[in-house]
Amino acid sequence: MFDWGGVAGDLTDITTGVLDFMIGGGLAGEIVKGLGYTIGPDIVRGMVQGHRAWAKFLGGPAKQDLARLHQSLHTMLHRDLAAELKAAGFPRVGGRGGGIGNWAEYFAENPGMQDEAIAILRRVTREFDRKNGTKVSRYLDEALVKGKASASPPSP
């Protein structure tokens, strides 16, 4: 009788060891670089996550097709967007004062700013795709065509 749990553990150890060897020797970074990515070996280990291309806090629908991104890329995209919105004078993203309701209130009090924020989202997404070989902007374009921005807080 096989100990399948032990086999799975051994395979995980072997895979992790190979990745550590490749990363330590720089091979993974070279492979990733050869694929056109700019973030290095983190992508080799990154978990794949779903990303709403049209952020809910910017009025995007809760239900939309999700772009698949490695965790490291996903984090980087959110960081880039938050930085660009901050540089343009928008409220904080996330946390106290930066939630969906806060943004909806901001848009209601500042007509036209939602369109400006979406323009920043489009620009950041396209630049991100160009730098990292992703296709998030396709998901964004699709969501923008299908949906209509909502400047009101989500209903409970």
Disulfide bonds with the S-S distance in Angstrom:
none
